[in-house]
Amino acid sequence: MDKTSLIKLEKLIPNDLLNLMQYIHANLLSRWILRWGSQPLEFSQKSAMVFSPHQDDETLGCGGMIAQKREQGLSVVVTFLTDGRGSYTSDLNIQNQIIQIRKQESLNALGILGVQPSGIYFLDKPDGTLPDLTAEEREQTIKQISELLKRYQPGEVYVPHHKDCHKDHEATFYLVKEAITQAKITVELLQYPIWVFWRAPLFILLKLKDITAAYQLSITPVQEKKNQAIAAYPSQIQTLPSGFINQFLNSPEIFFKSEP
């Protein structure tokens, strides 16, 4: 079954039942990875850059890592690729309000995690358009990312999982990967899951090879900071499926290593 067929099938299932099924799937898969399918990730002293398709993905997927590195005085730079306007309305005034709300929420959340505004970048691509950029727009975006990589020379780069079941998330992975090649730098590339456990059924869209090389990072000392940072995104929390946020609370963070 491909992604298009799965989407058609999901539309036939009542929302409450679909959310329950996705919650159970995500819970079981993450528990399996944490208990048997991963190995501990040793905290490193390397600087990091986090590339986030939307304002909140960085905190959900990497908030604990960010907070721990900042407490150690290590450099963490966060770049948001889209403006976060969403597809809730076509009213430009409301869209602009959403953009400003999400931008301020990201500054608040990252402030809690210890990232200063000078280490936060907004590329402001229209939300939902990353896979559909023209050749010129795509090359410009890759160049922007490449220039940031060359400027900061991070030891680690964090991107969404390449099968994260959201077109902006998956496009972010490939844009950053190409930018790393263009920048000609050597980095450790780590993928963070946001939607993949929730939306990608195991053995259908998600294969075992996609979740090999799994690592878990204990974030116990900074878990409360991460929880507070997640709470700094009220505009997003209220729109997410019931139970979705639970997988990011009081849990180690999961990363997948890949070749840059």
N, C-alpha and C positions, 0 to 999 in steps of 0.2 A: 504493500500500500504506500502511495506517495503522499506528500504533504497536502496536495489539493484534494485528494480523495478523503483524507482524514478530516479536513476542514468541513467538507460536505456532510460527512457522517456526524460530526459533532453538532452541526446545526439541527440535526434530527433529535438530539437528546435535550430534555428540559434543563435549563440553566442550573437549577439547584442540584440535580442529579449529576450533571457534568462537573460542577465544582467539587462535589463530594468525591467523585471518581478521581479527579485530578489531585485533590488533596491527599487521598490515600496513596496514590501512585507516587507523588513527590515525597511523602513521608517515608514510605517503605524503601524507595530507592536511595534517599539520602542516608537513612539509617544503615542500610546495607553497606554503602560506601564508607561511612564513618566507622563501622564496626569491623568490616572484613575486607573492603575493596580499596583501601587506601593506606598510605604510610604517613607518619608524622612529617610535617614540613618544618625543618629547623628555621627559626627566625634568623634572618640575615641582616647584616649591617649595610646592605647595598641601598643606594638611592633608588627611588621608584617613580615611574610615571603611570598614571591610570587614565585610560581612555574610556569614556562613558558616553554611550549614545544619547542618554537622556539624564535629566537632573533627578537622581535618586538611585540609579543603577550602581554608581560608585560606592555609595554607602551600604546598600544591600549586599553587594558582592564582596567589597573590599574594606568596609569600614573599620573592622578590627585591625587589619594589617596596617591601614593608614594611621590609626591612632597609636599603635605600638611603635611604628617607625618615628612618628613625630615626638612621642615621649622620649625617644632616644636621641632626638635632635637630628634625625636623618631627613634628607630632602625628599618630599613627596609633591609632585606636580600633578594636577588633575585637569584634564581637557574634556569639555563637553562638545560633542560633534553637532548635535541638533539644538534647536531653540526650545523644544519641549511643548510646542503649541498644541499638539495632539490633533485629533480629528473630531472633537466634540461639537464644533460649530464652524460655520463658514463666515461668521461675523468677524471682520478684521479687528474691530475695536475690542471684542472679547478675546480674540486670539492674542492681541498685544498685551492685554491684562494678564492672561495666563502665562505668557512668556516672562513678564516681569515678576510675577508671583513665584514661578519656579526658579528663576535666577536668584531671587532673594532667599528662597528656601535652601538652595544649594550652598549659598554663602553662609547661611546660619548653620547648616548641618556640618559643613567642612570646618567651620570655626570651632564647633564642639570637638571635632576630631583632631584639631590642631593645625589645620592648613590655613595659611594666611591668604588674603585676596590676591596678593602678588604671585601666588603659585597656582592660580585658577584661570583657565582660559576658556572662552566661549567662541566656537567657530560659527555658530548660528546658522547652520544649514536647516532648511525647513524640515520640521519633524515629519518622519515617514517617507522621506525622499532619497535616502542614502543609496539604495540600490539602483535608483533611476536617474542619477546624476548624468548629465551629458559628459562626453569624453573630456571636454575642456574643464567642466566643473570637477570631475573626478580627479583629473591631474592637478588642479589647483588645490584640492583638499589634501591629496597625498603630499604635495609640496609643503603645505602648511604644517602638516604633522611631521614631515621629515625635518623641517627647520627647527621645530621644537625639540625633536630628538637630538639633533646635532648641538643645539644650544645647551641642553641639560645633561647629555651623555648619561642617561640612567643605567643602573646595573640591572634593573628589572622593569619589565613592561607588562601591565595587566590589561587584558581585553576581554570582552564577553566571549563565551563559548561559541565555537564556529557552527554549532547546531542549536543555537539558543531559541529557535522558533519565533523569532521576531526579526523582520527584515532589516531594521536599522541595526540591531545587535549583530547579526551575522555579517552585514556589510561593514560594520566597524572593524570586526576581526580582520577582514581581508584588506581594507584600506590601510590599517596600521601595519599589517604584515608587509605590504608592498612598500610602505614608507620606511620601514626598518631597512629593507633592501636598498632603497634609494639613498638613505642616509649613510649607508656603509658603516654601521656600528655593530658591535657585538653585545647582545643583551640576552637575558633570560626571559623568555616569553611565557606568561602564565595566563590561562583562561579561567574566568570566573563564571559560574552558572547563575542565571537569573530565572529564565523561563524554561530551560531545557528539561528539568525534572518534572515540571508541571505540565508541559504541553507535548513532550516527545515520548510517546509510549515505548517502553523497552521492547526490543526485538522487532519493532515496526519501523519507527523513524530513528530511534536511538539504538545503535548496535554496541555490543560489548567493547569493540575496538575504540569507540568514541569516548569511553569513560575509563580507559586504561590510563596508566600514569597519573592516577588520582592521588592528591596529597591533602592532608588536613592540617590547618594551622590553629593551634589553641589560642583563643583570644580572651580567656577568662579574666585576666587583669584589666581589660578595657571593654568588657562586654557591656557594662552599663553606659559607657560613653557611646558605643555603637547604638544601643537601644534609644538613647536620647537623640542621637543624630537622625535615626529613622523617624522618630516622632516629630522632627523638625520639618517633615514633608507632609503636613496635614492635607494639602490639596491632592496628593497622590494616594495616601493611605485610604481615603474614603472611596476611591474609585477602583481599588484592587479587589480581586475575588476574595470571598470569605476564606480565611485560613492561610492565604498566600504569604502574608508577612511572617507567620509563625516559623517558617523554615529558616528565617534569618535571625531569630531571637534565641539567645541562650544556647548557641551551638557553635562548634568550631567552623571556620571557613574552609570551603573546599575549593581547590584549584587543580587545574590540569596542565601539566607541562607540555610544551610543544616546541618544535624547531622553529626558530624565527625565520 
